[in-house]
Amino acid sequence: MLFLISAGLTLIFGVMGLINLAHGSFYMIGAFAASIVAGLTGSFWIALAASLCAAAIAGVLIEVLIIRHLYKRDHLDQVLATFALILLLSEGVRWLFGAFPLYLNIPSSLDGSILLPFNIMYSKYRMFIILIGILIALGLYFLISKTRLGIRIRAGQNDREMISALGVDISKLYTIVFAIGAALAGLAGAMIGAIQSIEVGMGEPVLILAFVVIVIGGIGSIKGAFIGSILVGVTDTIGRVFLPNFLNYFMESSNASSLGSSIGSMLIYILMASVLLLKPSGLFGKSE
């Protein structure tokens, strides 16, 4: 899930140089679209397709109507404008769907658990999310490195003025990149909607983690987003699950669990600071 949302975010920032705080709203839009379509059709798979389409369409509309006017503005203007978009989209979703949480059922084919090596029981649905993430990572690698569109995206990252002078419609390229990023975030929201409740504002906490991921992995790097998401996910799980239990086992104190949770919530930021100290551009980012 972290990889899907951070891959779109790093694509947008790396190619377009845009700080998009509203990226988490596409995650929310995808989740709500999937829940509504699943309720109407009864099909989880149609709901996943609907999340991709809804987030991509929303991305195109927002890029054409609003974002396109921000490319030549400084980052402060981009931050303010996209923060305003968060408020508008959140209140719009609240107006359309209400403030009550929605839920998305796991399909019967993915319900239950599977047996992994070493007698580990693991959720089929969570394994499905992992496999989808890996497939999309491979698809993005093929798109970026093997296709004509990928060549244009990489060229746009390095020198947008030159690629525009060579006859590439840079506005159209930006719209495509923004739609791809939005669609990936929407898919992430739809898939996570079967695990947790779908509610207004659900994208903001995930967006913070996604920014941590791309800072660790390196801005503009899909490989960095993939490795960074694994590092952040594992670190966050260690902090939230294992560290409190570890301290509770060795410390005979009622505050051990709360202390462990407090330290655990800081671990991903400690990880980010450590990476920046050693490699300011991120693990796979390019130094300016």
HELIX and SHEET records of a PDB file:
HELIX    1   1 LEU A    2  MET A   16  1                                  15    
HELIX    2   2 HIS A   23  THR A   41  1                                  19    
HELIX    3   3 PHE A   44  LEU A   65  1                                  22    
HELIX    4   4 ILE A   67  HIS A   69  5                                   3    
HELIX    5   5 HIS A   75  PHE A   97  1                                  23    
HELIX    6   6 SER A  108  LEU A  110  5                                   3    
HELIX    7   7 PRO A  117  ASN A  119  5                                   3    
HELIX    8   8 LYS A  124  LYS A  146  1                                  23    
HELIX    9   9 ARG A  148  ASN A  158  1                                  11    
HELIX   10  10 ARG A  160  ALA A  165  1                                   6    
HELIX   11  11 ILE A  170  ILE A  192  1                                  23    
HELIX   12  12 GLY A  203  GLY A  217  1                                  15    
HELIX   13  13 ILE A  222  THR A  237  1                                  16    
HELIX   14  14 ILE A  238  PHE A  242  3                                   5    
HELIX   15  15 LEU A  243  PHE A  250  1                                   8    
HELIX   16  16 ALA A  256  LEU A  278  1                                  23    
SHEET    1   A 2 SER A 113  LEU A 116  0                                        
SHEET    2   A 2 ILE A 120  SER A 123 -1                                        
END                                                                             
